[in-house]
Amino acid sequence: MKLVWFPTWKCNNYADASRCPYCPYGWDNDKQCLTFQGEQSSYEGEINSNKIKEFLASNFDFLNGKVEITGGEPLMYPYLADVLDSNIKWAITSNTSMVEKVRKLASTGALDRCFSWTASWHPFSRREKEFTECVSTIVSKHVPVAVTVVVSEETLPRLKEIKDFLSGLPITSIN
């Protein structure tokens, strides 16, 4: 069995007030991400870290000791490092731009149990420096990093620039 956990629906992937072309969750007429409204935008609606840790511990064998994490932006979940402070092996899909969160995962040893990192590159976000630092930190812990680039009408003219940027990083593959 494979467990995919969405620790939060929040996302930090905005370069400006425009609509993120990668978000699958929907938008209202004012181009506001619907996941930022109502209960979904509140950490109160998210499962606290102790409940997740208990669930993972009690179902460790059933889950083959592994969990996949995605979201929103899973690094925005304030207790992610706490939850990953166990013997569970994990994979993550993230926009890989939150340097301090990645550093924390590296310093707590949580990256040592990460078996796969999928970095979603959002070319419009203009976070090349942060993305590069995060990928370098992750790879320094011997975690394979695959990058997924969703091509849109807005990014199509930049494909060569995007390819050149990504090919300079120590990544496993580009999708």
N, C-alpha and C positions, 0 to 999 in steps of 0.2 A: 504494500500500500504506500502511496505517496501522499504526504501531507503538505499542502501549500497554505501558508499562513500570510494573511494580510494584516500586519500589525496596525496600520493606519491607512486612511484614505487620503490623508493630506499629501500635498505635493509642493515642492519649492521651485518648480521648474518654470519660472517666469523671467524673461528678460525685460519685459515692460508690461503694460496692462493688456496686451493683446492675447488672443486665445491661443493656448498651447495646442499645436496641431497634432500632438501625440496622445492627448488625453482621451481615453475611451469612455469617460463617464458622463459627458454631456455638459451643455452650456445653456444659460438662460439668455434672454434677449439683450441683456446688458453685457454680454460676454463674460459673465461671472461663472467660474467653475462651480457646478452644482455640488461637488463634493466638499466645497468650503461652506455650504449653507446647512442650517439645521443641525441635527444630531451628528451627522457624519463629520462636521468640522470640529467637533469637541472631543478632547481626549477622554471625557467622561463616558463616552460610548464604547471605548476600547477596553479590551480585557486587561486587567492588571497583571503585572509580571508574575506575581506569585501563583495565580491561577494557571497561567501558561506553563510555568516551570513544573507545577504539579501534574498537569496534563501530560507534558512531555516525559516526565519521569515515570508516570504510571503506564504509559503506552510505549515506552522505549523499544521493547522487543517487537511489538506490532508495527512500529514505524521503521523498523530496521535501523534504529538509531539516527535517522536523518529527517530533516525538515527543509523545505524550500520556502524562502521568504520573498514576498513581493509587496506591491501596494498600488496606490499612492507611492510615496517615497518612504520605504521602510526605515531609512536612517533617521526619519523625523520622529519615530516612536521613541519617547524619552527613556524607556527602560530596556532598549534592545540589548545593550551590553550586559545587563543583569540577567536577562533571559538566556543569553548565549553563554553565561557562566556555568556551564554544565558539560557533561561528556557527550552531548548531542552533536552530531556532525550536521552542517548546514550549507545551503547554497542560497545565493541572493541575487535578485535583479534590482538594480538601483541606477539612478542617474549619475551616481558616483561623483558628486560635486561637493559633498559635505566633509571637508578635510578634517575638521576636529573630531567628527564621529568616526571616521576611518582610523585616525590616529588612536582613538580610544579603544577601538576593537583590536588594533595591533598591540597596544600596550597591555591590555588585559589578557592577552593570549587567545582571545576569541577567534582571531583570524587563523590560528593554528588548526582549528577544527573546521574551517571553511573548505569545502571540496570544489566549489565552483562559484565564480562571480561573473554575472552578466551585467556589463556596464552599458546602459542605454545612453547613447550619445545624442544629445539634442542640439544640433548645430546652431540654432538660433539663440541659445542661451548665453553664448559668449563667455563660457567658463572654462576655457582651454587650460589655464594655469591650475585651477582647482582640480579639474579632471585628470590632468597629467600627474599632479602630486598624489592624488588618491590611487590611481592605477599603479604608480611606482611603489607606493607603500604596500599595496595588496600583493603585487608581484614579488616584492622583497620577502614576503612570508611564504613564497612558493605556492601561491594560489593561482590556478589558471584563470585568466581573464579573457572572456569573449566580449566583443563590442557589437551591439546591435544598433544600426542606424536606420531609422525610418525615413525614407525619402519622400518628401512632399514637393508640391509645386514651388514652395518657397526655398527649399534647399537644393533642388535639382541643379540650378546654375552653379552651385558651390561644390559639386561632387568631387572634382579634382582636388580642390583645396581641402575638403574633408578627408579624402583618401590620403593626401600627403601628410596631414596632421596625424591621422591615426597610424599610418605606417611607421611613424617615428616613435611609437610607443611599444613597450614590451608586452604585447598582447598575443593571445593564442590564435584568435580568429576574428574576422569582421564579417558580420551577417547583414 
